[in-house]
């Protein structure tokens, strides 16, 4: 287990070390900026959303943040203008275009399908109420409750002896994972899992992957 040095007294540090804890020094803003510059120069993608380095990047390039660094912002923007493209707006525009054209809803698991969930779900940090209102007005059919329908389809597959649908390979693969695995607390359905296990115990010989 690792602990970062912060506002610990020398006595506290010593006691933690004696107890076997490994103390790691906290990186400075200069070190973070150097790492970001290295990634930019190497042509690497922008740090992943939610990562510590991505959060630091947002802090240093957001004029409304107390950690904003104008010089850093200008330099890294000149190196990697692609890091500053508003990909959320691009995805939203594409989704609105699909909705207008009468296209089918992009399935969950695809880039646009996942984006649609992020922007319209009440529990997501990326939720956009205005976008949600507009796209639901345009395509209410995209937001039908398909859970019951999916469960019936999966039960019929199990009852008819079909192979287990796998995530990424079958439209019902992801729903099966969400409804039958207790690793997905928000969508897990114990009674559905019991029913599927009764019909097809062979589908449960291996743990569902994350």
PyMOL commands that set and color helices and strands:
alter all, ss='L'
color gray80, all
select helices_A, chain A and resi 10-18+29-42+52-61+70-79+81-84+87-101+111-120+129-138+140-143+147-159+171-180+190-199+201-204
alter helices_A, ss='H'
color red, helices_A
select strands_A, chain A and resi 2-4+22-24
alter strands_A, ss='S'
color yellow, strands_A
deselect
rebuild
show_as cartoon
